[in-house]
Structures are given as C-alpha cells and as structure tokens.
C-alpha cells in the first residue's frame, strides 16, 4: 500500500473542503485526545455544512467524563456507522485493529471508492488510509487537528477549543511533557474561552466514591520488582473484571497514573481483565526505556513513554511476557 505525504496540509484541507458526508472514528475506549480531536474536527466540518457522525466501538456510549465535549450531539452508537463513507477520518488510531468492530469501515470505504484520512501521532502508525497526517513529534493528535483547522481557516469557538484542550492537557500529562509550542497552543485555546479548571475537573479529577474502594483493592495487588526492566525496576498491578465492574471506564483507565508514581520503578504495567483470559496492558515509563518497542513486540503500540497491548492467558502468563519484552527493550 502506498503512503502519501505525511504532512501535506494543503491537500488534506482541500479534501475536507469538499466533504459533504463525514464519519470520524476514535479508537476503542477513547481517551480525551482521540474523542476530543474527533469532536473538534467534526464540529468544524458540521459548521461548514457537512453531515457528520463521530463514533467508536467500545463502550456503547460516550464515557461520562467526556460527555461535556459533545456540545453538538455528533456522537452516534457504533451500530449507526455506515459500512462505507465518502470520507472516513480515523483519529489517534495507529492501526485498523484499534477501531475494534468498526475496523471493517476502513476497507468498506476504500472498496466503495471513498477516502480514508488518518490523523495520528503514534510511531506505530501503519499508514492504512488513502491520506495521512502523521507526526510522531506532535504531543497529541489534537495538535495536528488544530493545524488542519488553521489550514481550513476555521475560527475557534469555545466548544472546538474545549475539545482540543482536553486532548492536549491529558496527552501531555497535565503539561508535564509540554514544549513552548504546547503552551502557545494552550494559550490560544484559553483565549477562545476554555475554562481550564472546570475542564480538568470534569475529565481528570472527578471520581465517584466507588473509585476509592476500587483503588484500594487494586493497589493491594501492586508488586515491585527492582531487578526487572533491565534492573531499572518494574511495578505492576491487576484490575480484575470483578473490581472494574464497580466503577466507570475512566476510573479503570486512570489506575496507571496512580501506580506510575512509584519512585523505585522505571516502568509501570497495569493489567486490566477484559474477559476470561484476556488482558489489556497499560505500560508507562519514566524516561529510560522505550515501552512502545516492547508493546509492538506483543502486537500493541503507542508512544515511547506510554504504550499498551492486549495479552491472553492468566495474569501471571501475561506478566511473564511483559517481563521478557522489557528485558530487551531499547534504552532511550
């Protein structure tokens, strides 16, 4: 498959200017960068007169913490996504597999003669579209969406800016991994009317009380292995399906941010049970090991300091695979 120019903004803007029916997809279990990017671009295209739908395969509806991002009601259930689209846009999604049950929409659109635009910042991107805007140096997919909106001449309103800010603040770890350009972008979004305190409270800091007992049970499983990860230390914890069922998806996905604060470990791994013998694994590194390379060896991907994969077997068998790939992961 050919891979068109990665940064041809004028061509991408021209593609979008002519769009009249657009489907925008985020990856399964979307985070604020994936969903916020899709909703921001979708709102801009809707304002230009296009019919727009935004969707993802899992869960069945927009996670509660991100419902405030969908001002225009653009999100639709996966069952309402057509088999093909004149223009399909996949955001923050490095491979069709990350679309889950909606992965077949990529080939369906291509087979019907439609265009597939991939906007992403993952090094593991497979360039599966007909058009691509992929920049591994971008801090978030939201950064790339803003570049597209600027190329289109879109005026930022508060709902668009709010969606982009959500992606920016979360994918930079609350601006811990920010550059001067990141802060300049944040300033633009704040000038458009975003309330940073309220937004961060909604998407990051707001939890039901059930989060506390859930976290207690998960942290009781935490173990530190100082000799693992090439002697740099590995800390890991397990979220069973039983425990996960007591809280929202947001609480389960946020566990890794608590466990990763362990000083003695370079790498954090959180194993989340999706079904019998199936585990999604969140990997985080402090700055010395490239966990994206480790995740790719196991069929996953992501960023150097934040990646993931899906493994099968018992929790101990999944942990053994993680230990093995970390023992050979490249140092940064």
Buried (B, 14 or more C-beta within 10 A) or exposed (E): EEBEEBEBBEBBBEBBEEBEBBBBBBBBBBBBBBBBBBBBBBBBBBBBEBEBBBBBBBEEEBBBBBEBBBBBEBBBEBEEBBEBBBBBBBBBBBBBBBBBEBBEBBBBBBEEEBBBBBBBBBBBBBBBBBBBBBBBEBBBBBBBBBBBBEBBEBEBBBBBBBBBBBBBBBBBBEEEBBEEEBEEBBEBBEEBEBEEEEBBEBBBEEBEEEBEEBBEBBEEBBEEBEEBBBEBBBBBBBBBEEBBEBBBBBBBBBBBBBBBEBEEBBBBBBBBBBEEEBBBBBBBBBEBBBBBBBBBBBEBBBBBBBBBBBBEEEBEEBBEBBBEBBEEBEEE
